[in-house]
Every structure is written in structure tokens, then in C-alpha cells.
Amino acid sequence: MGSKGTVLLVEDNKGLNDANTQALQMRGYTVISAETLSEAREWLAKAEPDVILLDVMLPDGSGFDFCEEIRDKTNAYILFLTAKTDHEDMVRGMTGGGDAYITKPFHAEEMIVKVNAATRRMALDKAPVKNLAVGNLTLNIITGQAFVDGAEMRVTQREFSLLLVFAQNAGKTISMEGLYRAAWGAPMLGDKKALQRRVSDLKNKLIQSNCSHGITTAYGTGYQFTMQNYEL
């Protein structure tokens, strides 16, 4: 299996750097790491990462300033790792060319979800197809929005990831493990109940939106996304 993408991790805390590197590698990413902005510049001179995870407070400068410096030189998705929570700091990061941020401390899975979303969006930006339609459901793959008969159905980022996998496999049976891996880019391990809750919430939203398709349980095997006859 090939790499899911290349991540440049710029983090001066060696313990966090090592832990985050390992978490990303376990999910199939190629990771190049730097503990200073100087090292990051050296990597960018010879590599083209898909995502840059950029700490804000580094020993040789500000991640915000570095973002502004490199923004015109790379198409990478820039995700700030920051303990700064002031509104002005966040605005500066976004207006300086950043794409998103994670506030420290954070769980590794939160980082993985955002990196998965970033690499998926970058890949889809290059694809000719931006929308996926199944029955009266339309998914805007770029913005992560779902529409039923033209009206937006509010879904979370994780719900949209599930819905996209369901729509891409309409009529097919998808195992719980396969669904978890395809949607969230990680092995399910002991997280079966979390997946079941998310699927249940999504199923209810589809029903309430009068979607032509819905989620049914294929007992003992997984789920199916099929045409429904709702009585609302």
C-alpha cells in the first residue's frame, strides 16, 4: 500500500514530535519532521508535503510569520498546532495563509481526522468531479456539504465522511471495519460503539430530511445504503 500523503511536522517538543510522527505513520502517512523553522526550510527546499502541521511557538521564530513566508511557495494545507486561543491570534493565523488549527492539548485522533480531511480535500480539488449525487442526495465533496432536494442537511465532518463512503458504495454491503477505515483513515480497534452512534445519528438525519436513500443494517456483516420508502 502506498503512502496516503506526506506530512511535514514542525514541532519543537521532541516528545510530541515523536508521538505525532508515530500516530501519522501508523495511519499510512509519510512524515518528515523538524524541530525548528530552519530545519523546516531545509525540508521545503527538497520536499513537497501535502500537509504542514506547524507549531506556532518555535525556538527560532513564529509559526505565523513562517506561514506568511512560505504561503506563496507551497500548495500544502497548513494546520497550526497552537496553545494560543486568543481570537486575534487565530485571525492572524488564518489571514496569514493558514487553513485550520488545533488547540493544544489535543488528542492524536483529532489531528488524524483533520489531516485526513485535508488530504482528501486536496485530492478532490484536483479531480474533475466535485459533486456526487445518489437519488435526491447531493454531496459537495469540496465543501463537505450534503443536500437533499437542494436543501442543506446539516452534518458534522465525521458524518460527512461516513456519508461519502456510503454514497460511493450505494447498494453494497460495507463491513463496520471497512466503513471505519474508509471514512476515518484508521483501524476500528475497540471503537465499534462510537461508529454505531455516528451511523445512528446520520441515519436519523437522512430520515428527517426525507432522503431517497437510507442506512440499513446488514446483520452480522455491516451496513447498506439503499433506496427507502419512508412514511413521514
N, C-alpha and C positions, 0 to 999 in steps of 0.2 A: 504493500500500500504506500502510495506517495504521500508527501507532506501536504497538510491542509493549508499551509502558508508559512511565511516567515515573519517572525515577531522580533523586533528589536526592543529589548527590555533595558531601560535606563533607570537604575535604582542603586543608590549608594549603600544601602543597608545590605551587607553581604548575606545575612540570614534570609531576609525577604527575597533577595535576588535569587538565591539558590532554590528556595521553596517555590517561588512563582515559575522559575525556569522548569523545575521538575513537573509541576502541575500542567504546564503548557505542553511539554514534551509527551506526557502521558496521554494527552488528547490529540496527538498527532502533528503538533506544530514543530517547525524548525526554529530554534531560539538562538539569537545572538545577544549576548548581554554586555552591558557596560556599567561601570560604577561611577563614571564621571562624564561630563559633556565632551571632554577632549577625546575620550575613548569612543563616544557615540559618533563624533565627527569622523573619526578614522573608519568606523564601520560603514557609515553612509557613503564614504568615498569609494567603497568597493562592493557594497551590497545594496539591494533594493527591497527593503522589507515591505510587507503588506500592511502591517500594523506596527506602530511605535507606542509602547507603554512607557510614558515619560513622567518620572518623579518631578515634582515642582521645585523642591529644595535640594540642591545638589552642592557638593563642596566647591565647585568651580563656577557656579552661576545659577541662574534661574531657569527652570524648565519653560516658563512662559516666554522669556527672551529667546531661548533656543528654538522654540516653536516658530516664532516670528522669523528667525534667521533661516530656518530650513523649509518653510512652507512652500516657497516657490521652487524648491529644488527636489521635492519628493511628492508623490501622489499618495503616500501612505496615510492610512487612517490614524490620527493622533489621539490617544486616550491618556489623559492626565491621571496620575496617581498622586493624590494630594490630601494633606491633613488640613489644608486651608478651606474653610467653609464660608468665608465672608462673601457676600453677594458680589462685591466689587472685584474680588479675585476671580470668581467664576466668570464674570462678564469679560474680564481681561483675557482669560484663557480662551474663551470661545471667539472673541473678536480678533484675537491674535492668530487664529488659524486652527485651533483645536477643534476636535469633533465631539468629544464627550469627556466625562471624567468619572472617576471612582473615588469616593471619600474614604480615607484611612480612618480606622482599620476596616478591612473588608475581608469577606470570605473568598477563598480561591474560586469557588463556583460562580460567584458574581463576576469575577474577572473573566472566566472562561465563557460565560454566556455573552458578555459584551464583545469579546474577541471573535466568537463565532458569528455574532450578528454583523460585526464589521467586515469580516472576510466574505461572508455570504453576500452582503450588500455590494461590496466591491466587485465580486464576480458577476453579480447580476447587472451591475452598471455597464458591463462590457457585453452583456447578452442582448440579442435583438428583441427578445420578448420581455416586456415589462409587466404585463398583466396575465393572470391565469384565471380562466373562467370555467366554472363547473356548475351547470344548471343556472340558477339565478344568483349564484355566489361569484363575486369577482374579487380577486386578491391583487392588490398593488404590491408587487414584490419589492419595489424600490423603497416605498414609504412605510411598508409594514401595515397597511390598512386593509380592512375587509369590508365589502359592500354587498348587501342583499337587495336586489331590485333597485340599485343605485343609492340606497340609504346606508350610511356607515354603521357597521356593527362594532361596538367598542370591544376591543380585545387587548390583552396585555402582550408584551413582546414574546413571552413564552407561549401564550395561547396561539399567537400568530404562527410561531414556528411549528407547532403541532398541526394547525390548520393547513399550512402549506404542504406538509408531508401527506396529510390525509387527501388533499385535493390532487396532489401529484399521483396518488395511488388509489383514486376513486374506484370502488368496486372490488378492490383486492383486500385480502386479509393481511393485516400488519401485526406482527407479534409485538408484545409490550416492549421487549428488549430492542427490537428493530426500530420501533417508533421513538423510543427514548434516545437511541444513538443518532438517528437521522435528524431529529428535531433539536437536540441539545448538545450533540457532539461529545457524548461521554457515555461510558458503560452505566447501566442502571444500578448495579450493585444492590444495595438494600433500600433503594428509593422507590419501590413499587407503589406504595401508598400515595406518595407525592404525585406520581404520574396519574394515578387513578383519580385523585382530587382535581387535577388540572383538566383531565379529559371530561370529568363530570360537569365542571363549570362551563367548559366550552360547549358541551352537548346542550346544556340548558340555554345558552345564548343563541345557539342555532335554532332551537325550537321557538324561543321567544321572538326571533327575527323572521320566522316563517321561511326559513331557508329550504330550498327544494331538496337538499341533501342533509343527512344527519349521521351521527355516530351510533353504531350498534355494536354490541359486544358479541364476539365470536367465542363463546365459552370454551376455555381450555386452550385457545390459540391466540387471541388478541382482539383487534377491533376491525370494523369495516366502515367505510364512508360511502353510503348508498342513498338512492332516492328514497324519500319518505312521504308518507301520507298522514300529515299531522291534522288532527282535529282540534283547532284552536278556538 
